[in-house]
Amino acid sequence: MYKNVEYPPMTLRDSAGASATIKEGQSVKVLFPNGNTRSFKISANPDHAAPESGIISVDSPLGHALLGRTAGEEVEYAVGDRVLKVKILEVK
């Protein structure tokens, strides 16, 4: 569905300027194919998830797909029968 997405040019970094691996408890800024960016904190507790407030669970499709990744990577994740894609801009 998003196989040939062109992202705008940008500088990718994490908070330390190096490639940090995403873990629970961290904040991640992502770019969606439509050009929107969002920041999410990844919670280990599904009861604390509030995507509208920027908190997602490690058990959510996006949260699970982000774990272990680094800034600059493109990540695909499934929601129902749709495959979505984001680009990781920043890890804090």
N, C-alpha and C positions, 0 to 999 in steps of 0.2 A: 504494500500500500504506500509506503514512504521510501521506496528503494532509491530514488534519484533526487533526494532532497538537497538543495543547495543552501548551506548555512552562510550567513554574512561573515566577513572576515572579523576576527577578534583575537585577543590575547587570552590564552587559557592558563590558569594558575590555581594553586591551592593557597591557603592562608600563609604557608611558610615558603611559598615560591617553588616547591618541589612536588613530586608526584606522591600524594598521600592516598592510601587505600581507604575507601569508604567503609566505615563501621557504624554499628548502631550508636546513637547518641550524637552523631555528627550532623552538620548542616551541609546541604548540597544545593548548588544553584544549577538549574538545567535550562536548556533552550529547546523549545518545541518547534516542529517544522513550520508552524505558522508565524514564527518570529517572536512569540511571547516567551518571556523568561519567568521562572518561578523558583523560589527557594523553599526547601523542605528540610525539616529536622526529622531524622529517622529514629523512631521510638521502638524499643524492644517490647513494649507492652501494647498489644492491640487495643486495649481499653482507653489508651491515651491518644489514639489516632483521631485527628481532626483535619482532614485534607484542606478544607476551606480556610483553616487557620495556619496551614503550612506544616502540619505534623502528620507524617505517614508512618505506618507500621512496617516493620521488617517483613511481615507476612503479606503485605499488599503486593500486587503485581509489580508496581514501580519500585517500591522499597526493596523487595527481594532482588530485582534485576540490578539495582545500584550497588548492592553489597559487594565488596571486593574490587570495585572498579576505581578508576582514577580520572582526574580532570583531563579532558581532551577526548575521552572515549565516547563513542556512540553506542547507545543501549537500546535494544528492542525488548518489548514486554507485551504480553497478551492480556487483553481485557475482553472476556467473552470470546467471540470469534474474530475479533479485530487485533491486528498486530500494530502496536504504536512504537514510536521511536523518539528518543531525546538525545541531546548531546550534553555531556557533563561539562559545565563551565568552571565551577569552583567547588572546592571541598574545604570546609572549616571544621 
